[in-house]
């Protein structure tokens, strides 16, 4: 089969005469093979057939022919014999394969006549093969030496920090005419060896890191215990101290959680000695056996063990720790950070959703939202009373209640003891009664009023009396005689919805029960029910040491919220002063009156203030589920779409000096007005992010007097500016 000359390699070191000799020798070999064809035709045929199969076709173009080295040697020898012999030996594949027996006989005869050179040819062939073998061995030795030299070079490069990269594919280069040249080509290309593969540098790095680690450990061991901020350090210290304090505390198996300090999240200032003793069927667990009533809040008020005197002459100045034991969404919105579609809007729905997790979530809130430092700060602000809201599940729960039972009870008792420590007198405030006395979220459950109303109204009213029966028996103990000066019956009973006669009768019964059980010195407080103070004239006159509790807010009244800044201050000084004085006069009102809730907030913009997801009156977005109380027209003073909550909800640090001046004057005007009665309690001490409702944040912002008894404004109407530089829209 013919081969394309471009696919064979020629040796240029051999002379043309040598080529002709090789051609002649090949011709003679072919002739000998032809002569032997008649003797061994089948073998000859198969031999030719195998050689033919090893020679790929060149009919399709210049295809590269790959051969073994020895075959290539033969294929490189061009034939030059007689025309007849050459034609027979180098014809095309089909022609050579199709010679007749007669033609082969003639070819054999011709070769036989030229015979005699076959022996010499074979000798020369063997010699040439030996020469080729020696050449191959020499080439292999040279290649091994070159490889050894390359390895030494790679070793030298590695010692300098370089890595040798073999560029040949796995198995070496194959199927290419210049394979030897590629093998002789550089087998690696140098690049910087990674530091982590350099042993010397790696050991140096390990040593440096070890030294640094030792230094860090030493610094941490010395510095960290003496530093650390606040929250983490207190938690770690508290956890360690708590473990130490509980190490010797023995609690019977099966003791309920409220009697087992080992499961309490906070044990600070609790008596950890186990006892199941109760008073009024309420546990005394956690109380210390002794107490001291010698402290006083400030030099303007008597110590606890001294009589307060007449509240009409020395009014109470206090604050609520609201949103703590009775949670309220706008005070701690983080507890209600859920999708609105889940309907988590009050403590009932929150605990129902949390289920078993309610205990850990709420106790963490109890343990952290109000601490001993809270009461120290209250005293330092010049305040002398604290109103503590709590709900009926501190005492008792009923079938279907998801509330956390009794955990808040021990926090209530501890709060009273902290008030004692700082000379603060206490106003007990049952904020939520069975069935809900007003249907608002801070009663525990938003929605229907099932107290003195509905199918279970009478049952829940009786349950409420049973709650007071137990509470009054407990707080009739001698240790509470000096510190509990106000005893509340029901926070904000919604008498505009309830039957007034039923509420008045229940109030009379509750008052009698409390007095019967031994609470003889505390003033019994009942809510005005939003009836209007003048309607209380001549009612409940038979109650001993009782006071009417009124809550004064501008922002929940659509007629008052529209007042501009100047008018709000004037209303606080004139309007509320007149109402207080009217209520204090038994000829025109009930008599003893105190304002147990008020705020310096001048909008209802605070998040969740009006309920979770209900909007606000200020911007006209107040929408209730049943639509009965919707306010869809903006109620800021301009009453248009300019009304905005952005400024009202801004952090205190962004308030202008003029706005701060207004807020402080508005607060002091209310203090002055409410001290015409038996005193006041600001709502509330602190919030998460509603600064206009936080006494603590107000102090920090400078919009409340540093001392509640030392004020710069006392309702001198001539001092009220126009506040014309303040926007009425925010």
Secondary structure, 3 states (H helix, E strand, C coil): CCCCHHHCCCCCCCCHHHHHHHHHHHHHHHHHHHHCCCCCHHHHHHHHHHHHHHCCCCCCCCCCCCCCHHHHHHHCCCCCCCHHHHHHHHCCHHHHCCCCHHHHHHHHHHHHHCCCCHHHHHHHHHHHHHHHHHHHHHHHHHHHHHHHHHHHHHHHHHHCCEEEEECCCCCCCCCCCCHHHHHHCCCEEEEECCHHHCHHHHHHHHHHHHHHHHHHHHHHHHHHHHCCCHHHHHHHHHHHHHHHHHCCCCCCCCCCHHHCHHHCCCCCCCECCCCCCEECCEECCECCCCCCCCCCCCCCCCCCCCCCCCCCCCCEEEEECCCCCCCCCCCCHHHHCCCHHHCCCCHHHHHHHHHHHHHHHHHHHHHHHCCHHHHHHHHHCCCCEEEEEEEHHHCCCCCCCCCCCCHHHHHHHHHHHHHHHCCCEEEEEEEECCCCCCCCHHHCCCCCCCCCCCCCHHHHHHHHHHHHHHHHHHHCCHHHCCCEEEEECCCCCCCCCCCHHHHHHHHHHHHHHHHHCCCCCCEEEEECCCCCHHHHCCCCCCCCCEEEEEEECCCCCCCCCCCCHHHHHHHHHHHHHHHHHHHHCCCCCCCCEEEEEECCCCCCCCCCCCCCCCCCCCCCCECCCCCCCCECCCCCCCCCCCCCCCCCCCCHHHCCHHHHHHHHHHHHHHHHHHCCCCEEEECCCCCCCCHHHCHHHHHHHCCCCCECCECCCCCCHHHCCCCCCCCCCC
